[in-house]
Amino acid sequence: MVVAAILVSSFIMMGVNSSFGVFFKSLESTFGLTRATTSAVLSGRMAFSCLFAVLGGWAIDRYRPKVVFSIMGLFIGISLILTSQTTAAWQLFVTYSLLMAIGVGAFYVVTTSTILRWFDRRRGLALGITGSGGGLGIALVAPLATFLIESFEWRNALMMLGVIVWLVMIPVAQLLRKDPYEIGALPDGVMPGDLIARIKEDITSPPIISLVKVFQTKNFWSFLFIGVLLAFSWVFVLTHIVPHATDLGFSAIQSATILSLTGIAMIAGRLLTGALTDKISAKVIAVISSLLQAGVLLWLVWGQELWMLYLFGLLHGFTMGGFTTANTVLIGGTFGLKDIGKILGVLEIGIFIGAATGPYFGGLIFDVSSSYTLAFLIMAGTVLARIPLVALITREKKRC
């Protein structure tokens, strides 16, 4: 039940999270913005998300998951509906940048920390399954948003998406339960008693090192900068791949299909990696995924045909799914479960720094050169820069 609820919640949050690129040109033309300025609306959301990621990490350690998820769903819907009513560009920085940050800023923190607490033996597989909800969201919400824009124009499309979020996410959040050790007696066959005891000990016992000392380790800073580089290229692609494809002359539906293929392939990458990380080193998977992803980004420099863009979407999504799952397993294995919500919340600062700068940087390059070529080359370089940081992660907590 927990896996299903988080999978659906991830579907909604990541789907909405990735749909900004679909609305990009509508906002650009309606308010007469440059690509850098339009990207700044998303960058503003990422900047605000730094704060709400930390607050979300604190909240998920303190309150029931269903309360936290319900509040997030409420604000996602409010953000989308109010954004549909904006009449000036500055209003977007309130209705979308700020309010959407409250809804999705702690997305990774609350979903990951909840799963890490619930699962021990099949933790990687559980992360892969729930993470696939994000890929499914990218695959389905982008074409849905495109259809709604073409059928009802962008304002009505945003309003409809907001209502859908409320109707799906808030009821699903009520299915979430406390951590397994807090439930008490469980029906036979749900979870062995000795496993419950081990998880309880892992969560409630003192951490390997204090929370303050965690922030002083090279492992923590490696993960933080990995997050910066990861989001820098990933959110750039989510934001600019649809405008790039339409610039090449492809229709809005054809361009949005690239995001759909990315989401579908991400599901496969997460599921495969989730199963593999229970058997082989997550570090090896993270390195291989980075090498492949850099090559895929270089492919965009010469990718002018639609089939080449579709192939990019598939390969980029698969390698991203593989890397993010392996990276999450490494985090859980390195720091343990005590205060994991707070640790993930602080690590999210790196994610949002990269997510805030990547799209804006790419938009600025386009405004200056009228091309994304240089941006694609730089993004490939940032992906390769993740490899030495992964290699620096030297200590993993022994699993139960």
N, C-alpha and C positions, 0 to 999 in steps of 0.2 A: 504493500500500500504506500509506503514511504517513497519507494523508487518510482511508482506510477505518478504520485502527486508531484514529485520534484521534476519528473520528466515533462509533465504537462506545463508546469510553471516555467521551466526552462524554455519550452517551446514558445510560450507567450512572450517572455522577457527578451529572449535573444531574437525572436522574430521581429518585434517592435524595434529592438536595438539596432538591427541591421537594415531596417527599411528606410533610413534617412536618405540613402543614396537614390532611392526610387522617387522621393519627393524633392530631390536636390534641384533639378531644373525648374520645377514649378515654383519653388521659393525664390530661386535666382531671377526668374522672369517677372514674377508678381511684384517683388519689392525692388527690382532693378539693382541687384547686387553683383559683385564680382565673385569668382569662384573661391577666392581666399576668404572673403567676408561671409559667404554662405557656409563655408567650412567652419568658420569661427563660431557659428551657432552650435555645431556639434562639439567643437573644442571647448566651448563654454560649459556644455553639459558634462564633459569629461573632467573639467577643472572642479566643478561643484561635486562631482562624484567622488573625488578624493576624500572629502569630508564625510559623505554619507556611507562610503565603504567602511571607514573606521567606526562610525556609529553603528552600522549594521553588524560588524564583527562583535562589538560590545553587546548589542541587543540580542544576537542569536546565542551568545553565551549566557544571557540572563533570562530571556523570556522564551515562551513556547514558539516553535517555528510557525505554527498556524497564525499567530498574532503578527509576526514580522512579515510573513508572506502576504497576509491580507492587506496590511498597510501599504506595502509596495504595489500591489495590484490596484488599490484605490487611487494612488497618486499617478500611476501610469495612465489610467483612464482619464483622470482630471487633466493631465498634461495634454493628451491628444485632443480632447474636446476643446479646451481653451485655446490651443494653438490654431485650431480651425477657425477661430473667431478673431484672430489678430488682424489689425489694420495698418500696423507700422512695423518696420524691421526690428526696432529695439524691443518690442513686445515679445519677440521670439526668444530673446535671452531670458525672459522671465517664465513664460509658459512652457517652453521646451527645454532650454538649458537648465533652469533651476528645478522645475517641478518634475521633469523626467528623470533628473539625477536622483531625486528622492526615491523614485520608483525603481530604477534599475541600477543605481550606483553600487548597491551591495549585492548584486546578482550573484557574482562568483563566490563571494564570501559566505553568504547564507546557504546556498545550495551545496557547496563543497564541504563546509564544516558540518552540516547536518549528515551528509553521507559518510564522512570520515568517522563520525561517532557511531553510526549504526552498523558499519561493516568492518570486518577484520580479515577473515580468510579470503573473501572474494572482493576485496576493496577496489582493486583495479577494474574488475568487471562491472561493479556497481557504478563506479565513476564513468565508465564508458557508456553504460546504458543511459544514465541520467544526462550525461553530456550530449548524447545523441539527440535529446530533445531540442537543444540549441540548433543543431544542424537541421533538424526538421522544421524549426521555426524559420530559418533562413530560406529553406527550400520552398515553403508554402506561403509565408506572409508576403514576400517580395512580389510574386506574381499576383497574389490577391490584391495587394495595394495598387499594383499597376492597373489591374482590371477595374478597381473602384475609381481610380483617378480618371481613366478614359471614359468610364460610364457616368460618373456623377461629379467630376472635377475634384481637385485635391482637398478642398475644405470639407466637403461631405465625406470624402474617403477617410480623412482623419477622425471625424466624428464617429463614423461607423466602427472604425478600429477601436476607438475608446470604449464604446459600448460592448464590443466583443470581449475586450480584456476584462471588463467587470463581470460579464456573464460566465466567463470561463475560470479566470484565475482565483477570484475570491471564493467561490464554492469549493474549488479543488483544494485550496489552502486549508479548509476545515478537516481534510483527511489526514493531515500531518499530525504525528504524535510526538511525545517526549522521547528522550534518549532511552534506549532499551533498558538500561540498568535502573531507570526511575519508574518503569512500568510495574515492577513487582512480578507476580506470578504470570507466566505466559503459558498458553496452551502447549501441550506436548507436540514436539516436531517443529515449532516455530523457530526456536533458537535454543541450543543446549545450555543447561545451567552453568557449566564450567566456562563456556564462551562468554556468557553474560558477566560472570565474575571477573574474567580477564579484561573485558572492555571497561567494566566499572573501575577496576584498579588502574587501567591506563588513563582514564579520564580524570579520576579524582585524586590520584597520587601526585606528589610534587613532580614538576617537569624535570627533564634531564638537567637543564640549567635554568636559571631564573629568566623571566620574560625580558628584563633589562639586558641581561647578558646575551640573550638571543640576538638582540639588535646590534651587538658588538662583534658578532661572528662573521667570518668571511662568507659562510654559507648564506646567511640572511642577505648580505649585500649582493651576492651572486644572483639569488632569486629576484631581488628587487630590480637589478639592471636587466635581467632576462625579461622581466615584465615590461620594462620600458621599450626594449627592442622588439619584443613580440607585438605589443599593441601598436607601435609606431607604423609597422608595415601592414598589419592585419586590418586596422581600422581605416587606413588609407585606401586599401583595396575595396573594402565594403562601401566606402563613401564615393570613390571616384571611378570604379569599374563600369557602372551604368552610364554616367556621363561620357566616359571614354568611348564606350561602344556606340552610343548615339552620335557622338562626333564622327565616328567612322561611317555613319550612314545607316546603321541598323535601327529597327523599330524599337519602341519602348518595351514591348513584350519580349522580343528577341534578346534585348539587353538584360532585362530582368531575369531571363532564363539562366544567365551566367551565374547569378546569385543562387538560383534554385539548385543548379548542379553543384555549386560549392557546398551548399547545405547538405545535399544528399551524400556527397562524397565524405563530408565531415562525419556523418553518422557512421559510415563504414570504417573510417580511420579511427574513430573513438572506440567502437566496439572491438575491432581487431587489436588495437593497442591495449585496451582495457584487459582483454584476456591474456595478451602476451606479457604484460607487466607483472602478472601473478606468477610468471615462470622464468622470465629473463630480465636482465638489467634495464631499468627505465632510462638510465643514462645513455645506453647504446641506442635505444629507440629515439631519444631526443636528438642525438647527434645525426643519425641517419635522416630523420625527418627534416632537420635544418638544411642539410646538404641538398636534398631533393627540392625543398621549397625555394631555395635560392635559385636553382636552375629554372624552376617554373616561372619565377618572376622575371628572369632574363628573357624567357620565351615571349613575354609580352612586348618586348622591344620590337620584335619582328612579326608579332601576331596581328595580322590585318584582316584575316578571313574569319568568318563566323565560327567555323569548326575549330579554328585555332583558339578562339576565345572560350569556346565550350570546353575544349580539352584543358585549357588553363583552369577553368572553374573546377573541374573534376580533380585535377592533380593538386591544386592549391588547397581545396577543402580537405582532401584526404591527408595531406601532410600536416595541415594545421590541426586536424583532429588527433593525429598521432602525437604531435608534439605537446599539445595542451594536456592531454591525458597523462602522458609520461611525466610531464613537469609537475602535475598535481600529485601524482603518486610519490615523486621525489620529496615534495614538500611535507606530505604526511609522514613519510618514513624518516625524515630528517629531524623534525621538531616534535613528533608525538602529538597527542590529542589535547593535552592540557593547554588551555588558552589558545587553541588553534584558531578560534574565531578572531581574536584580537591580532594574532600574527598574520592571518590572511588579510585582515582589514588594512594593516599597515603595508603589506606587500602590494595591495591594490593601488597604493599611491603610485608605485612605479607603472602599473598598468595604465592608470589614467593620465600620467604625464606623457607616456608614449601615445595614447589615444587622442589626447588633446593637441599634440604637436604634429603628428603624422598627417592627418587630413589637411590641416591648415598649410603645412609645408608643401604638400603636393599641390594644393590649389594655388599657392603663391608661385610655384615653379611654372604651372600652366599659364597663369596670368602674364608672366614675364616672357615665356618662350612659346606660348601657344601650342605646347606639346607636353606629354607626360613622359617622354623618353628618359630624361635625366632622373625623374622621380623613380621610375622603375629600376634604374641602375642603383640608385641609392638604397632603395628598399631591399634589393638583393644583398647589398653589402651589410645592412643591419641584421638580416637573417643569419648570414655567416658569422657575424660578431657574437651570436649567441653561443656558438660552439665552445670557445675557450671558457666562457662562464659556466657552462654545464660541466666542463672538465674540472673546474675548481671545487665542485661540490664533492667533498671527501668523506663525509660521515653520514651514515644512515642508521637510524634507530632500529635495533633488531625487532622484528615483528614477533607477535605472540605465537 
